[in-house]
């Protein structure tokens, strides 16, 4: 299903090839989690991890150049960063935003209270993110 060099079966799907938005994920398991939701109908780009200077993972170790090439080649207009909410994930998203063409809209998935979750058991950062990402009701 996934390929390092060639397009995977999801990205080969003709109904998705004409869509001008792309979801950036850390790894294949994140892609599969999004696919299971049945919500996202665009194409994907797997980075292969997140920036982590302490472990020696910089931009050259991730598939960031390929991402820029894909955006230009496919004329992508919108990118959804579906990267985990961690210090490294935040740094990766900030770096990506800084290197992507200005004409591309860059969004990040929302974070917060899970369905069925109870506020009393959530950590302060999750509650903070939930409040920051609130929606009009």
C-alpha positions, 0 to 999 in steps of 0.5 A: 500500500505504501511506497518509498519512491512510487505513489501508493495506492491511495495517491494513485486513486484517480478521484484523489489526484485532482484534489489540491490538498494534501495531508502531511503525517509522520508515518504510515500508521498516522496515515492509516488512522486518518484513512479509517475515519473516512473524512479526508479525501486528498493525498498524503505525504509521509515525513518519516518522523519529526525534527529532533535535534537531540536524536540527530534528526534534522530536515535532511533526515526527513522527506521535506524536500520531496514535500516541496517538490510534490506541492509544486508539481501537483499545484497543492493549494492547501496542506493539513499538518497532521503531526502529533502534538509534542515539542518535536511535532510543534517544531516540525510544523513551524519549520514546514510553515517557514519553508513552504510556498506562501501561496499555500494555505497551511492548517494544523489538525485540532487537538483537545478533548477526545470524544467520551473524555472527562475534563477532570482526567485531562492534562493541562496542555490538552485542556489549553489546546482544547480551549485554543481550538474551540469552535462556535456552537 
